Amino acid sequence: MSSDLRSGEGMSELVHSERLSPNYDERDAPVSMVVVHYTEMENADAALERLTDPESKVSAHYLISEAGEVTRLVPEEKRAWHAGVSYWRGEADVNAVSVGIELDHPGHKFGYREFADAQIAALVPLLHAIVKRHDVPRANVVGHSDVAPQRKIDPGELFPWARIAELGLCIPRPTKLELGDPFDNDSAFYLALERYGYDVSDGRKAVEAFQRRWRPEQIDGVIDGEIRAILFQLLLDRDRGLAR
């Protein structure tokens, strides 16, 4: 491990501790994304053990405990192994261009629940600093399920995207839908969903991921008029330059 990884250099009030993982390699592209995960483990200690175990072959740049403790696992200039097989907006190596943030949370496996206030309070300034440092577009602050819809559902339907959006750190859910049902058929919807950035190779899973992010109150994998209208508005806002 290089000397810059061994030192505590770069520690700040946003990062409370460092426990460096061996599970990383070199980046070959600049950071342009942030991916939010949940750990789906019983506690933060278990998550730390897994994320720093060389046998696990997984890591992230940061882990935030439910109490709001931020631990750096991999420096941002390195490529952490958090996204796995993934895709977003033409990028098939999400790890190469992203910062991964793991939230200590039981996930759907151990009892899905609201995210702790202290955890989100720690996430917000960290996310703000990352976005500012790398000039990450709001549209590229995403969940693991957005970039890996076939395999993942985290951080799930209770993650407070609306709160993050209010602070200008991700795209908000459209509230004004200009067209009620803009796509003629499901094939047209899938093409538009792919244009927005999703991997649609498993259509139903892609729809569920879209619903989980943009209409979390109903996740059924069914293409209906509401999600067609939401997707159309997202694309319209992006084309107008309103959804960077």
C-alpha positions in Angstrom: 0.0 0.0 0.0 1.4 3.4 -0.9 2.4 5.9 1.7 -0.4 8.3 0.8 -2.9 5.6 1.7 -1.2 4.9 5.0 -1.3 8.5 6.2 -4.2 10.3 7.6 -3.6 13.2 5.1 -6.8 14.9 4.0 -8.7 14.1 7.2 -11.3 16.7 8.0 -14.4 17.4 10.1 -16.4 15.4 7.5 -14.3 12.2 8.0 -14.0 11.0 11.5 -11.8 8.0 11.1 -9.9 5.9 8.5 -9.7 2.2 8.1 -8.2 1.6 4.8 -9.3 -1.3 2.6 -6.9 -3.3 0.4 -9.7 -3.6 -2.1 -9.0 -0.9 -4.7 -7.0 -0.3 -7.8 -6.1 2.7 -10.0 -8.6 4.9 -11.7 -8.2 5.5 -15.5 -10.9 8.2 -15.7 -12.0 11.3 -13.6 -14.8 11.1 -11.1 -18.1 12.0 -12.5 -20.6 10.1 -10.4 -21.5 9.3 -6.8 -23.3 6.0 -6.0 -25.2 5.6 -2.7 -25.5 2.1 -1.2 -26.8 0.4 2.0 -24.7 -2.3 3.6 -27.5 -4.7 4.3 -25.6 -6.0 7.3 -26.5 -6.3 10.9 -24.2 -3.5 12.1 -21.4 -1.2 11.1 -18.6 -3.3 12.6 -19.7 -6.3 10.4 -19.8 -4.0 7.4 -16.3 -2.7 8.1 -15.0 -6.2 8.4 -16.4 -7.1 5.0 -15.4 -3.9 3.3 -11.8 -4.3 4.5 -11.4 -8.1 4.0 -9.2 -8.9 1.1 -11.1 -12.1 0.5 -14.4 -10.2 0.0 -13.1 -8.2 -3.0 -15.5 -5.4 -2.2 -15.0 -1.9 -0.8 -16.3 1.7 -0.9 -14.8 5.1 -0.4 -16.8 5.8 2.7 -19.0 4.1 5.3 -21.4 6.2 7.4 -22.7 4.6 10.5 -26.3 5.1 11.7 -24.8 7.3 14.4 -23.2 9.5 11.8 -19.6 8.4 12.0 -17.9 8.7 8.7 -15.0 6.2 8.0 -12.8 6.5 4.9 -12.0 3.2 3.4 -10.5 4.1 0.1 -9.1 7.5 -1.0 -11.2 9.2 -3.7 -8.4 9.2 -6.2 -8.4 5.4 -6.2 -11.0 3.0 -7.8 -13.0 1.3 -5.0 -14.9 -1.9 -5.8 -18.5 -1.0 -4.8 -20.7 -1.0 -7.9 -19.9 -4.4 -9.5 -21.4 -5.1 -12.9 -23.1 -1.8 -13.5 -24.0 0.8 -16.1 -25.1 4.5 -16.2 -25.5 6.8 -19.2 -23.1 4.9 -21.4 -20.6 4.2 -18.8 -20.1 0.4 -18.2 -17.3 0.7 -15.6 -19.1 2.7 -12.9 -16.3 2.0 -10.4 -13.8 3.8 -12.6 -15.7 7.1 -12.5 -17.6 7.1 -9.2 -17.2 7.6 -5.5 -19.1 5.0 -3.5 -20.8 5.7 -0.2 -22.0 2.9 2.0 -24.7 3.6 4.6 -24.8 1.3 7.6 -28.3 -0.1 7.4 -30.0 -3.5 7.8 -31.5 -3.3 4.3 -34.4 -5.4 3.2 -32.7 -8.5 4.4 -32.6 -7.6 8.1 -35.6 -5.3 8.5 -35.8 -2.3 6.2 -36.5 1.0 7.9 -36.1 4.7 7.7 -32.5 6.0 7.5 -31.2 7.5 10.7 -31.3 11.3 11.0 -27.7 11.4 12.2 -26.6 9.3 9.3 -28.2 11.6 6.7 -26.9 14.7 8.5 -23.4 13.3 8.0 -24.1 12.2 4.4 -25.2 15.7 3.3 -22.0 17.7 3.9 -19.8 14.8 2.7 -21.9 14.5 -0.5 -21.7 18.2 -1.0 -17.9 18.2 -0.7 -17.6 15.3 -3.2 -19.9 16.8 -5.7 -18.1 20.2 -5.5 -14.6 18.7 -5.6 -15.3 16.7 -8.7 -18.0 18.8 -10.4 -20.4 15.9 -10.4 -23.7 16.6 -12.2 -26.8 16.2 -10.0 -28.1 13.6 -12.5 -25.1 11.5 -11.7 -25.8 11.2 -7.9 -27.6 7.9 -8.0 -28.4 4.8 -6.0 -26.9 1.3 -6.5 -30.2 0.1 -7.9 -30.1 2.8 -10.6 -26.8 1.5 -12.0 -27.4 -2.2 -11.3 -31.2 -2.7 -11.6 -30.9 -6.4 -12.4 -29.1 -7.2 -9.1 -29.6 -4.4 -6.6 -32.4 -2.6 -4.8 -30.4 -0.4 -2.5 -30.6 2.2 -1.0 -34.3 1.5 -1.5 -37.6 3.3 -1.4 -37.1 4.9 2.0 -33.9 6.7 1.1 -34.6 10.5 1.4 -33.9 11.6 -2.2 -36.3 14.5 -1.8 -34.3 15.9 1.1 -31.0 15.5 -0.9 -32.7 17.2 -3.9 -33.9 20.1 -1.9 -30.2 20.8 -1.1 -29.3 20.8 -4.8 -27.4 17.5 -4.6 -29.5 15.3 -6.9 -32.3 15.7 -9.4 -35.7 16.2 -7.7 -38.8 14.2 -8.6 -40.7 16.2 -11.2 -43.8 17.8 -9.7 -45.3 19.4 -12.9 -45.9 16.8 -15.5 -46.5 18.5 -18.8 -47.8 15.4 -20.7 -49.9 12.8 -19.0 -49.1 9.8 -21.2 -46.4 10.7 -23.8 -45.3 7.2 -25.0 -47.3 5.2 -27.5 -46.2 1.8 -26.2 -43.9 0.0 -23.8 -41.1 -0.2 -26.4 -41.0 3.5 -26.7 -40.8 3.8 -22.9 -37.9 1.4 -22.7 -36.0 3.4 -25.4 -36.6 6.6 -23.4 -35.5 4.9 -20.2 -32.3 3.8 -21.9 -31.8 7.3 -23.2 -32.2 8.7 -19.7 -29.4 6.4 -18.5 -30.7 3.0 -17.3 -29.6 -0.5 -18.4 -32.9 -1.9 -19.8 -31.6 -5.4 -20.7 -34.1 -6.7 -18.0 -37.0 -4.4 -18.7 -39.1 -5.2 -15.6 -36.1 -4.7 -13.2 -35.3 -1.4 -15.0 -38.8 -0.2 -14.4 -38.7 -1.2 -10.8 -35.4 0.7 -10.3 -37.0 3.7 -12.0 -40.0 3.5 -9.7 -37.9 3.0 -6.6 -36.1 6.2 -7.4 -38.8 8.4 -8.9 -42.1 7.0 -7.5 -41.2 4.9 -4.4 -44.7 4.7 -3.1 -45.6 2.1 -5.8 -43.0 -0.3 -7.1 -44.5 -3.1 -9.2 -42.5 -3.1 -12.4 -45.6 -2.1 -14.4 -45.3 0.7 -17.0 -48.2 3.0 -16.3 -49.2 6.5 -17.3 -47.6 8.2 -14.2 -44.2 6.8 -14.7 -44.3 7.5 -18.4 -45.1 11.1 -17.6 -42.3 11.3 -15.0 -39.7 9.9 -17.4 -40.9 12.2 -20.2 -40.6 15.2 -17.8 -37.1 14.2 -16.7 -36.0 14.0 -20.3 -37.7 17.3 -21.2 -36.0 19.0 -18.3 -32.6 17.6 -19.2 -33.0 18.7 -22.9 -33.8 22.2 -21.6 -30.7 22.2 -19.5 -32.6 22.2 -16.3 -31.5 18.8 -15.0 -27.7 18.8 -15.0 
